[in-house]
Amino acid sequence: MLAVTDSTNLRLNWGMWTITPRYWSSAARTAAVVAILVLVPLAAGVLPVLLGWVKPDRALSSAAPIAAASVATISLVLTAFSTMSGWARTKRAATIEAYHRWNSDTIEQRKTVARLIGDQALSPEQGRALVDRKPLPDVVLANGQQDQDLLAESIRSILNGLERIAVGCEMGVFDPTTLRQLGGTTVARCYVRWEEYVKHRRSAQNSEERFKNAFVALEDLVRMFQSHAAKAEGRQIDLEWIAARSRRR
């Protein structure tokens, strides 16, 4: 059963197998391109002979220029692939290093947040109170405003580190796929738990605390992670449905 979902996404569904070129690895895509470039000149030289359209010597002479062009193109493709693979490895290594640096640099801040408010998400009132330096509702802090200032500083430091990584992903310095696989859950959890702080930081009444573009790159990165998770869940549901249908047959 052949189903075309859009011009860039061709899926071949046969039983439980799903082949989607857009999800192929770089090596698989390169191999497919090379295979096409090899098959085209072969088809140009062999098919006319098999069909009796031209004589073998004439087919060979007409296919020779195509074969030469294909060889040159294959060389360019392989060179480009080698360069891109090296750049991709560099990006992945830089992403891993940046995430581990953030993870180690913010250990104390994350411990501080866990000690003061646990793992709970901030409510809108709590997010506003942290930004405006007003008493934090529904939370008892042993040292009062001192602990609250420490809490706000810790959250801000953690989010600042993630924002820098998100900007790196946005600029192409870091690889978001590597980051998602390495610590996507942690990154998303940090933002979601303290989202109310981010919202009120953008709309704070105090101009010194207000920053309209606070953590926008991080928000975009988290939304991308969440979208990928939703799509992955949808694909898993599709596969389970196909498997159930196959069993019924």
C-alpha positions, 0 to 999 in steps of 0.5 A: 500500500503506497500512501503519499502524505505530502511532497516531502514525505513518502511512506511505504506501508507494508505490514508493520514496516514504515519507510520514511525518507525524512527520518533516514540517517545522513548515511542512508540518504547519501547511499540512496543518492549515490544509488540513483546516480549509478542506476540512471546511466545504467538504465540509460544504456541498458534499457534501450538495448533490452527494449530493442530501441537502439543498437548496443554500440550506440547505446554505449556511446550515448550513456558514456557522457551520462556516466561521466557526469554521474561519476563527477556528481558522486565525487562531489556528493561524497566530498560534501557528505564527508564535510557535513559529517565532520561538522555534525560530529563537531556540533554534537561534541560541542552540545554534549560538552555544553550540557554537561557544563551546565549540569555541573555548574548548576548542581548547587542552584538546583539543590537550593530550589529543591530544598526551598520549594521541592519539585513543585511547579510555581503557581502564577501568584508565586511567579509574580511574587518572586519577580516583585519580591513580595511574600511567597504564598503557600510556602514557608521559608525559614529565612524569609526574604533572604531565602526567597531572594536566593530561590529567585537567583537560583532559578534565574541562574539555571534558566540563564544557562539553558537559555545560552544553550538554546541560543546556541541551538538556534544559531546552529552552534549546538545540535538540538537533536543531541540535546533532546536525546541527552537531556531533553526531559530535564530541560523541558521540566526546568522550563515548565516548572518555572514558566510562571516566573518567566511570564512575570519576568516579561511583564514585571511592573518594575522596569528593572526586572522587566525583560520582554524577551526573557528566555524566548529561545529556551521556550522555543526549544522546549516547544520543539521538544514537546512537539517531537514527543507528541509526534513520536507518541503519534507514530507509536500509536500508528504502529500499534494500530497497524500491528493490531490490524495485522493480528486481526487478519 
